[in-house]
Amino acid sequence: MRKTIASIAATAMGAAVLATGAAAKDGDVLVAGTCTGPSHAKLKLSEEDGGIEVEFEVDQNRNGVRWTVTLFRNGTQVARRVRVTHGPSGSFEARFVTANRPGVDGFVAKAARAGERCSARASFA
């Protein structure tokens, strides 16, 4: 029974990720994030020229809102940027490229604005 529930949860998670509409190539990692308010977040990891491309997107359906984005790799902060949502969808994307070190790299992306926080986590091997 436990395995069936886990399979259903994994299928539902996969459907939620696919519903985000991001185009993912074979080998990409695409996950839905969580937000404390009405916004939606997603994180995509992919290979780029021997490195890892990290794309974190937040959609809040409102233009002109300032967010602070922080990226962590294996628990260490590696970047911090400010992004502003823009039209037509009221979203922003923060893109980072890092070296692809041996082993598994765990990434956590966080975005914060007044009254709301979003985050997503994924690993890339």
Secondary structure, DSSP 8 states (H G I E B T S, - for coil): -HHHHHHHHHHHHHHHHHHT-----TT-EEEE-EESSS-EEEEEEEEETTEEEEEEEEE-S-TT-EEEEEEEETTEEEEEEEEE-BTTTTEEEEEEEEE--SS-EEEEEEEEETTEEEEEEEEE-
